[in-house]
Amino acid sequence: MNKNSTSALSLAIVGELDKLLPKSIRMNRAIQPLELAQARGMLAILIISILLPLVVLLAYIFLQFGTGKDFSHDIIAIMTVEIVLISQHVYFQSYGNLRVTAAAYSLQYLFSITGVILVSGGWDHSPLVILLISSPLIAAMTMGTRAALYHVVMVFIIITALLVMHLKHIPFPIDISRAERYQYTRFICWGITLTFISIFLLFTDKLAHVKLESN
């Protein structure tokens, strides 16, 4: 895909997102280009975050009945996450409060992923470690560079703590990991991470056009 086709795709996605923005943001003629771009990023992340768990939920249900392995814990966890994400989307659409929604989403994402990593094998065995990469990307798209840097620091601290626990052989009291589910979950985590990276690249491409137009 060349640069022109990528830009065309980005513009097409932005056009569709604008139709779905909260009314208070969509009708605000004085909104700054960066804030508008961040609102689009927040909306895209919320939509993808709602759709992805649905796909993953269907995949786990298929695996539950197709492989004979027990994925019930994963199914319950994903259903819980889905309820939280839908609630955040409803709040954003109702009030159009980008800062509150972005802060709540990014922190919820980071700490919930960290919590699941701790109870699913930690640094050495949890397939969810890769998902931490997405945290600074989400913060960058919805709150800006400074927030993204804070998230980089938090992710570094979390990774360091996980590594120390691994090296010191400090077990977490709860461990729900199961070896037979590892490869399936790791595949899904890689898919989620690559999806967030793709959204981030489209976001930065559109933001670059905004800056060029403003100059």
C-alpha positions as CSV (number, residue, x, y, z in Angstrom):
1,M,0.0,0.0,0.0
2,N,1.6,3.3,-1.1
3,K,1.5,6.6,0.7
4,N,-1.5,8.0,-1.3
5,S,-3.7,5.0,-0.7
6,T,-2.7,5.0,3.0
7,S,-3.7,8.7,3.2
8,A,-7.0,8.0,1.4
9,L,-7.8,5.2,3.8
10,S,-7.0,7.4,6.8
11,L,-9.2,10.2,5.4
12,A,-12.1,7.8,4.8
13,I,-11.9,6.4,8.3
14,V,-11.8,10.0,9.7
15,G,-14.9,10.9,7.7
16,E,-16.8,7.9,9.2
17,L,-15.5,8.7,12.8
18,D,-16.7,12.3,12.5
19,K,-20.3,11.1,12.0
20,L,-20.1,9.1,15.2
21,L,-18.4,11.8,17.4
22,P,-20.4,13.0,20.5
23,K,-22.7,15.9,19.4
24,S,-20.9,18.4,21.8
25,I,-17.6,17.8,20.0
26,R,-19.1,17.4,16.5
27,M,-20.9,20.8,16.7
28,N,-18.1,22.7,18.4
29,R,-16.7,24.9,15.6
30,A,-14.0,26.3,17.9
31,I,-12.4,23.0,18.7
32,Q,-8.7,22.8,18.1
33,P,-7.4,20.4,15.4
34,L,-5.3,18.4,18.0
35,E,-8.3,18.0,20.3
36,L,-10.4,16.9,17.4
37,A,-7.8,14.4,16.3
38,Q,-7.6,13.1,19.9
39,A,-11.4,12.8,20.1
40,R,-11.4,10.8,16.9
41,G,-8.6,8.6,18.3
42,M,-10.6,8.1,21.5
43,L,-13.7,7.1,19.5
44,A,-11.7,4.7,17.3
45,I,-10.1,3.1,20.3
46,L,-13.5,2.6,22.0
47,I,-15.1,1.1,18.9
48,I,-12.2,-1.2,18.3
49,S,-12.1,-2.1,22.0
50,I,-15.7,-3.0,22.0
51,L,-15.6,-5.0,18.8
52,L,-12.3,-6.9,19.5
53,P,-13.5,-8.5,22.8
54,L,-16.7,-9.7,20.9
55,V,-14.5,-11.4,18.3
56,V,-12.2,-12.8,21.0
57,L,-15.3,-13.9,23.0
58,L,-16.6,-15.8,20.0
59,A,-13.2,-17.3,19.4
60,Y,-13.0,-18.5,23.0
61,I,-16.5,-20.0,22.9
62,F,-15.4,-21.9,19.7
63,L,-12.3,-23.1,21.4
64,Q,-14.2,-24.1,24.5
65,F,-16.4,-26.4,22.5
66,G,-14.0,-27.2,19.7
67,T,-10.9,-28.1,21.6
68,G,-12.3,-29.6,24.8
69,K,-10.1,-27.2,26.9
70,D,-11.5,-25.0,29.6
71,F,-11.7,-21.3,28.6
72,S,-14.4,-20.4,31.1
73,H,-12.2,-18.0,33.1
74,D,-11.3,-16.1,29.8
75,I,-14.9,-15.9,28.7
76,I,-16.0,-14.4,32.1
77,A,-13.1,-11.9,32.1
78,I,-13.9,-10.8,28.5
79,M,-17.6,-10.3,29.3
80,T,-16.7,-8.2,32.3
81,V,-14.3,-6.1,30.2
82,E,-16.9,-5.7,27.6
83,I,-19.4,-4.3,30.1
84,V,-16.8,-1.7,31.3
85,L,-15.9,-0.7,27.8
86,I,-19.5,-0.2,26.7
87,S,-20.1,1.9,29.8
88,Q,-17.2,4.1,28.9
89,H,-18.5,4.5,25.4
90,V,-21.9,5.5,26.6
91,Y,-20.4,8.1,29.0
92,F,-18.3,9.5,26.1
93,Q,-21.3,9.8,23.8
94,S,-23.5,11.3,26.5
95,Y,-21.1,13.9,27.9
96,G,-18.4,14.3,25.2
97,N,-15.8,14.6,28.0
98,L,-12.6,13.6,26.2
99,R,-10.2,14.1,29.1
100,V,-12.1,12.1,31.7
101,T,-12.9,9.3,29.2
102,A,-9.3,9.1,27.9
103,A,-7.8,9.2,31.4
104,A,-10.2,6.5,32.7
105,Y,-9.7,4.3,29.7
106,S,-5.9,4.5,29.5
107,L,-5.5,3.8,33.3
108,Q,-8.1,1.1,33.3
109,Y,-6.3,-0.5,30.3
110,L,-2.9,-0.4,31.9
111,F,-3.8,-1.6,35.4
112,S,-6.3,-4.3,34.3
113,I,-3.7,-5.7,31.9
114,T,-1.1,-5.6,34.7
115,G,-3.5,-7.4,37.1
116,V,-4.2,-10.1,34.6
117,I,-0.5,-10.6,33.9
118,L,0.1,-11.1,37.6
119,V,-2.5,-13.8,37.9
120,S,-1.6,-15.5,34.6
121,G,2.0,-16.4,35.1
122,G,3.8,-13.1,35.4
123,W,6.9,-12.2,33.3
124,D,7.8,-15.7,32.4
125,H,4.5,-17.3,31.5
126,S,1.8,-14.7,30.9
127,P,1.0,-14.2,27.2
128,L,-0.5,-10.7,28.0
129,V,2.9,-9.0,28.6
130,I,2.9,-7.8,24.9
131,L,-0.3,-5.8,25.5
132,L,1.6,-3.4,27.7
133,I,3.2,-1.9,24.5
134,S,-0.2,-0.5,23.6
135,S,-0.6,1.6,26.7
136,P,1.6,4.5,25.6
137,L,0.1,4.4,22.1
138,I,-3.4,4.8,23.6
139,A,-2.3,7.7,25.8
140,A,-0.6,9.4,22.9
141,M,-3.7,9.3,20.7
142,T,-6.1,10.4,23.4
143,M,-4.2,12.7,25.7
144,G,-1.0,13.8,24.0
145,T,2.8,13.2,24.2
146,R,3.2,14.1,27.8
147,A,0.7,11.5,29.0
148,A,2.3,9.0,26.7
149,L,5.6,9.5,28.3
150,Y,4.1,9.0,31.7
151,H,2.7,5.7,30.5
152,V,6.1,4.7,29.2
153,V,7.5,5.3,32.6
154,M,4.7,3.3,34.3
155,V,5.1,0.5,31.8
156,F,8.9,0.4,32.5
157,I,8.2,0.3,36.2
158,I,5.7,-2.5,35.8
159,I,8.1,-4.5,33.5
160,T,10.9,-4.0,36.0
161,A,8.7,-5.2,38.9
162,L,7.7,-8.3,36.9
163,L,11.3,-9.0,36.0
164,V,12.4,-8.7,39.6
165,M,9.6,-11.0,40.8
166,H,10.8,-13.5,38.2
167,L,14.5,-13.3,39.1
168,K,13.7,-13.5,42.8
169,H,11.3,-16.3,42.3
170,I,8.5,-14.4,44.0
171,P,5.2,-16.1,43.2
172,F,1.9,-14.2,43.0
173,P,-0.7,-15.8,45.4
174,I,-3.1,-16.4,42.6
175,D,-2.3,-18.2,39.3
176,I,-5.0,-19.0,36.8
177,S,-2.6,-19.7,33.9
178,R,-2.9,-23.0,32.1
179,A,-0.2,-24.2,29.7
180,E,-2.7,-25.6,27.2
181,R,-4.3,-22.1,26.7
182,Y,-1.0,-20.2,26.3
183,Q,-0.5,-20.4,22.5
184,Y,-4.2,-19.4,21.8
185,T,-4.1,-16.5,24.2
186,R,-0.7,-15.3,22.9
187,F,-2.0,-15.3,19.3
188,I,-5.0,-13.2,20.3
189,C,-2.8,-10.7,22.3
190,W,-0.5,-10.2,19.3
191,G,-3.6,-9.5,17.2
192,I,-4.8,-6.9,19.6
193,T,-1.4,-5.2,19.8
194,L,-1.0,-5.1,16.1
195,T,-4.5,-3.6,15.8
196,F,-3.6,-0.8,18.2
197,I,-0.4,-0.1,16.4
198,S,-2.3,0.2,13.1
199,I,-4.8,2.7,14.7
200,F,-1.8,4.7,16.0
201,L,-0.1,4.8,12.6
202,L,-3.4,6.0,10.9
203,F,-3.8,8.5,13.7
204,T,-0.2,9.9,13.3
205,D,-0.7,10.0,9.5
206,K,-3.9,12.1,9.8
207,L,-2.2,14.3,12.5
208,A,0.7,15.0,10.1
209,H,-1.8,16.2,7.5
210,V,-3.5,18.4,10.0
211,K,-0.2,20.1,10.9
212,L,0.8,20.5,7.2
213,E,-2.6,22.2,6.5
214,S,-2.2,24.5,9.5
215,N,1.2,25.6,8.2
